[in-house]
Amino acid sequence: MFDLTALNWLAVLVATIAGFMLGGLWYGPLFGKAWLKAIGKTEDEIKPSPGPFIISFFTALVTSIVLGLLIAGLHIESTGDGAVIGLVTGIGFIATAMASDSAFCGWGVNLWLIQSGYRVTYSVIMGAILAWWQ
């Protein structure tokens, strides 16, 4: 059903990097202060470590591969349709799952909006790139 040879692996890598780089903007100048407030920390309390960045890169890679397989399997060929499938999967799978986690973990609406907003946005970007560059 899903054929890994149908993927443009360079597009998958570029989409992954784009999603990963969005994180630098999202959790930096765009929503960094709001994110720190939502998690109840200060910049001084955050110790940079490669572990979370490595995990984040590989989760973005998996997202990119799955989106690429969906786009190929559904014969999506336009950038706009790729962005839409990214939006639909981002909201339908990622944001909803994170809403459930947020409810059980008591994260609050602001943290859920920041966290899921990032992943939905990177799914849209990845979908657009993968559909455009087949």
N, C-alpha and C positions, 0 to 999 in steps of 0.2 A: 504494500500500500504506500509506504513512504520510502522513497529511494534517496539515500544519502548521496548518490552520484549525481542527482539532479540539482544539488546545491552548488552555487557559486561560492566556493570557500573563501575567496578573497573578499567578496561582498559580506559574507558572514563575519569575517574578521574586522572589516571596516565598520559594520553595524555594531559589533561588540565594543570596539574602541570608542565609537561615537556615544554609545550608551554609558560606558564607563566614564568618559570625559564629562558628560552631562552631570554625573555625580559630583565632580569637582566644583562645577558651577552651582549646582542645586544646594549642596551642603556647605558651600562657601559663601560667595557674595549674594546669592538669591535668597536662601532660606537658612543659612548657617546659624544666625542668632536666634531665630524662632525655633529651630531644631534643638539647639542647646537648651533653650528655656523649656521646651516640651519634654526633654529627657531629664531636666533638673540638674544640669551640669554647667560648668564654666569651661572656657577654653583651656584654662590651666589644669583642669581635671582630666582632660582628654590626652592620653599618652599615645602618640603616633606609633603604630606597629604595622608591619607588613601583612600580618595574618588577615585582618578584615579586608584589605585591599585585594589580596589574592582570591579570597572567597568571593568577593564582589565581582571581580573580573570573570571568574568561572561561572558564576550564576548568570551573568550577562551573556556569556558565550552560549550557555544552554538555552536561554531565552531566544537568542538569535538563531540558533540551529532549529529549534522547534517552530519559530515563526517562519523561517525559510522553508521548512518542510510543509507547513500549512499553505504557504503562498504557492509553492510549486504544486502541491496536491490539489489545490482549488483553482489552479490555472489563473491566478491573479497576475495581471501584467501591467497595471498602471500604478504610478506612485500614489495617487489618491486612494485607490483601493487597498494598496499595501498599508497605508496609514490607517485606514478604517479597520482592517483586520487587526492591526496593532492595538487600536483603541478598544475594539470589542474584546479581544483576549485580555488586554490589560485591565479593563474594568471587570469583565466577566469572571476572570480567574484570579488575578493578582489582588485587585482592590477589595473584592469581596472576601477573599481568604484573609487578607490583612484586617478587614473590619471585624471578622470573627476573633482573630488573635487579639486585636485591640480591646474588644469587649471583655474577653476573659482575662487579659493581662492588666486592664485598667490604664491603658496608655493615654486615653483621652483623644478627643476629636482632632486637635491640632497636630499631634504626632501622626495620627493615621493619615490626615490629609497630606502632610509633608512626605511621609514614607511612601504611601501608595501613589501619590501624585508624581513622584519621581519615576516610579516603575511604570506607570501608565504612560507617562511622557516618553520614556525611553523605548517602550514598546511601539509607540506611534512612529518615532524616528527610525527605529530598526525596521519596522514594516515598510516604511516608505523607501528606505535604502535597498532592502532586499527585493522589493517588487520592481524597482527601477532598474537595478543592476543584476539582471538574471543572465 
